[in-house]
C-alpha cells in the first residue's frame, strides 16, 4: 500500500488523481490532502477517503503544506497546487526522502535550480506528472539523457484558437478560450494552452528535469493530443509515448511507478483509424512561447518574471480587463522592465516573482485606465 499526499486536490489534476485513487484502493491510500480555498470540497474528499490530515492553505498557511509534505507515514507527495506555492513543499519532501510526483509547472520554473539540487543529493525521488514530461521520462526511462539523445520534443494541441484567423484574436472572450478541442482543464491552463505560454513553461520545466539546453528541446503542434512526447536519438530513431488525452495515465504512471496495471480509463482503440498530424509552431500565432524561450536563455530570474507576468495577464484576461492579444505584450513589457539577474537563493527568486507581479499589475491598471 503506497501512502499518498495530494497538494492541490480540488483542481483538474487533483480530480484526476482522485479518480486514479478510487480505481486502486488496494494499492494507494490518501493520507494527506490540501486545497487552496475550497473547504467544502476538501472536507468531502477527506470524508470519502478517510484522510487523517487536511490543509486549507488560505487558512493554515504555507508551513502547514510543508508539514503535510513531510508526514512520516507518506511515501509519495503529488504536488498539483496552482502557482509557486508548491516550491517549498516540493523541496521539503525531497529533503525528507519522499517521492515527489510533480504536476505544478511553476515549481521548476521558479525554483528549478533548488529543486534539482535537492534531487542530486539523492535522498528523494522526482517523477514528472505533466503528460509531456511523463512521456519523455517514459521514453528515456529516467531523468538523465545520455549522449545518444539528440533532442526532446514536446507536443502541443495548439489550444482553442489554433485555426482562428489572427486578425480576429483581439475579439475572443474567456468563454471562447475555454473551448479546448481535446483537453478538459482549469481556466488558467486552458488560456495558457491557447497562448502557448504553457509550452513555454513546459520548455523551462524540461530543461530542469532533463538537464538539456533549450536548443535540444523543441515543440511540435499535434492537434490529436495522442502523442505526448518524443525523444529523437542521434541515429535518427524517434521514440514516442501515446495515450488518450487524459491526465489519469500520467498520474497513475507516477503514483505506481514502475508498476504497470490497468487504469481507470481505456487506452487507444487500434481497431479504428488513428490519425497523427504534426506541424511546426507559427511564431505569429504564439508569441508567448517565444518570450518563454528567451526567458530560459536569459536565465537567472527571467523565467520567474515570465511566469509572474503571464499569471497576471491571464488573470486580467479571465476577468475581461485585458484582451487576449494583450497577454503577450504585457509579458514582454514586464520582461523588458525587469532585466534578468542572478538568483543564488530561493528567497531571491521569490523576490523577483513578487516584483514582477507588482510590475505586471501596474501595467494592467494602466491599460484599464486608458480603455
N, C-alpha and C positions, 0 to 999 in steps of 0.2 A: 504494500500500500504506500503510494507516494503522496506525501502531505504537501498541499499547495496553499500559497498565499496569493490572493488576487488583488492587485492595486489598480483601481480603475474599473470597478465591477459593473457600473451601470451604463457605460458607453458601448459602442458597437463591438469592439474587441472583447469587452467583458461579457457581453451577452453571448457571443460565440464561444467563449471559454466555458461558460456555464452549460452550454449545450454539450460540449465535449465531456464535462464532468458528469452530467446526467447519464451519458452513454457508458461511462466506465466507473460505476460505483464500487466495483471490486478492485480497481487499480488506483483511483485518485480520490483523495479526501480533501475538502476545503477546510483548512484550519484557521484562516485569517482572510478578511475581506475589507476593502476600503473603497469609499466613494468620496467625491469632492463635496457634494451638497445634497444629494438625493437621499434623505434619511429614510423615507418610506420604503423606497426600493431596496436600500441596504438592509433594513430590518426584515423585509420579505425574503431576501437571499439568505440571510443568517438563519432564519427560521426553517427554510426549505432544506438547507444543507447542515443544520445543527452546528453552525460555525461558532466556535467559542470566542473568537477575537474579532472585533469590528472597530473600524476607524472612520469617522466622518471628518475629512480634512478641514473643512471650513470651521468645525468646532474644536477639533483636537489638535490641529497644527502639524507641522512637518516632523517634529520629533516623534510623534505617535506613529507616523508612517515608517520611520527608521526602526522603531521598536517592533513594529509589525513585520518588517522585512528581515529582522534578525531573531525571530522567535526560535528558541532552541529546537522545538519539535518540527519546524518547517524544513522541507527538502528543497522545494523549488518555489521561487518568487516570480510570478508573472507580472511584469510592470507594463501597464497599459494606460497609465494616467495621461491626461492631456497636458501638453506644455512641458516645462522643465522641472516640475515638482518631483519627477521620478529620479532625478540625478542622485540626490542624497541617499534614498533608499537602495538604489542600484549599487552604489559604491559600498554602502554598509553591508549589504547582503553578500557581495563578493568577498569582502574582508572577513565575513563570518563563515566563509567556506560554503555558501549556498550556491545552488544552480539558479541563475537568473535567466528567465525567458523574457527577452526584451521586445516589446511591441511599440514602445514610445520612441519615435524618430528623434524627438528633441533631446533625449538624454545624451546621445552621441554627438548631435550637432553642437550642443553647448559644452558637454563635458567629455568628449571622446578621448582626449589625451589622458584624463584622470581615470576614466573607466578602464581603458585598455592597460594603463599602468597597473591597476589592481589585478586585472586578469593575468598579466605577465608574472605576477607574484605567485600564481599557481594555487592559491587557496580555494578560489571559487571557479565556477564554470559559466560561460556566457553562451547562450543559444539564441539566435535571431528568430523572431516571430513574424516580422513583416514578410508577406508572401514572397516578395522578390529576394530578400536576403536569405530566407529559409530555402528557397530554390537553389541559390548559389551555394549555400552551406551543404545542401544535399548532393549537389553535383561535385563539389570539391571534397566532400566527406570531412569537413572541418573548416577552421578559420585561417589556415596558413597555406596559401597557394605557393607552389614551388616554381622554379624557373621554366617549367613546361607550360605554364599558363600565359597565354598572350594577352587576353583581356576578359573582363567580365561584362555581361550585357544585361541590364535591367530592362524589363518591358513596361510599356505604358499604354493604357487604354486610349488615352487622348481626351478623356473627360466628356462632359456634356456638350461641348461646343466644337468638337473636332471637325465637324463638317459644316459648321455655320460660317456664313460669309464674314470676313474680317471687318468689313465696314458696318456691320450691324452689332458688333460686340458691345458697343457703348450703350446699347438699349436693353441688354439682357438683365433679368431680375434674379434675386436669390432663389426664387421658386424654379426658374429655368435651370439654374446651376445644379439644383438638387436632382434633376432627372438624369442620373448617371446611367449610361447604357448597359453596364454589366455588373457593377458592384453596388451593394447596399451598405452605406457607411454613414458616419455622422456628418453634420453640416460643414465643419471646418475642413476635414479631409476631402470631402466631396468638392468643395470650392478649390482646394489645393490641386485636386486632380484636373479640374477644368483649366487652371492656370499653368499646370505642370510644376508648380512650386514643390509638390510632393516628390516629384522625381529629383528635384534639386536637393531636397532634404535626404532622400534615399542615396543619392550620389555621395553626399558627405558621410552618411552612415556607412556605406560600403567601403569608403576609404579607410575609416577607422576599424571596421570589423576585419577586413581582409588585408590591410596594410599595403594597398596599391595606390599609385598616384592617380590623379584624375584622368591622365592620358591613357590609362589602362582600364577605364570604366566608361562604358557607353550606354546609351538608351535607344531603344527602338520602339516605334509605335506598333502595337499589336492589338487591334480592336476586339479580338475574341476573348482576351484575358484568360487564355488557356495555358500558354507557355509563360511561366512567371519569372524565369531567369535562365540565362545561357552562359556557359563557360567555353570560350574558344581557346584551344591549345595551339602551341607553336607549329604542330604538324598539320594544322588545318581542320582537325577534328573539333566538332562542337557537341557538347553535352547539354541537354535541356531537361527541365523538370516541368511536367504538365499535370494539371488537375483542374477541376471546375472552379469558377470564381467564387470561392467561399473560404473564409478565414479559418474554418474548422480544421482544414487539412494542415496548415502551417502550425496552428496552435497545438493540435494533437502530436505532430511530429516533435515539437519541443517538449511537451509535458511527458511524453512517453519515450523520449529518445534513450537508446537507439531502437526500441521495440517498434515493430510494425504490426498493427492489428486493425480489424475493420472499424471504421469510424461512424459517426452519426449521419454522414451523407454519402451517397453513392459516388463512385468515380466516373470517369469519362465513359461514354457509351460508344464503343467502336463498331457497333452494328450500324451506326448512322454515319453519313459522310461528314468528315471532320475537315473544316477549312481553317488554315492558319496563314494569316497575312501579316507581313512586316513591312515597315516603311521608316525612313529617317524622320527626325523631328523637323518641323518647319519653324525656324527661329522667329519669324514674324508673328506666328500664332502664339508662341510660348516664350516670351521674353523673360519670365520669372526663372525659367530653368537656366538661362544664360547668366543671370545675376547670381544664382546659387553656385554655378561652376566657377565664376570669377571670385566669389567669396571663399570657396575652398582653396583656390590657387593663391589667394592673398594670405590665407592662414590667420593665425592669432585669433583675434576677437571677431573677425569678419563673419564667420558662419553664425555666431551668436547674434550679431547685428542683423544679418539677413533673416534669421528665424523670427526675431522680435518684431522687425518691421512687417514681415508677412503676417504675423499673428494680428497685429493692429489693423493692417489693411483689410484682411479678410473679415475681421470683426466689424469694421466700418461698412464693408460691402453688405454683410448679412443684415446690418441694421439700416441699410439703404441710405447711408450717409456718404458713401463713396461709390462711383460707378465701377463696374467690373474692369474697365480699361484703365482705371486709376490705381489698381493694385500694384502693377509692375513699376510705374513711375514713382510711387511712394517708397517702394523698396529701394529703388535706385537712388532717390534723393537721400534717404537715411544712410545708405552705404557711403555716399559722397560726403555727407556731413560728419560722419564718424569714421575716419580712416582706421584701418586695422592696426592693432598694436598687440604686443605680446601679452599672453595671459598665463603667467607662471603658476598661478593658483586658481582653484575653483572659485574663490571669492572674487578674483579679478574678472573671470568670465561672467559671473553673476552680476557684477557691477556694470560690465559692458552691456549686458542684456537690459538691465534697468535703465541705463542711459538711452539705449536705442528705443525702448518702449516709450520713454518720455518724448524723444525727438519725433517719433512716428505719430504719436498722439497730437503733438503740436501741429504737425503737417496736416493731419485730418481736420483739426479745428480750423486751421487757416483755409483749407479748401471749402469747408462748410460755410465759413463767413463770407466767402466770395460767391457762393452759389445762390 
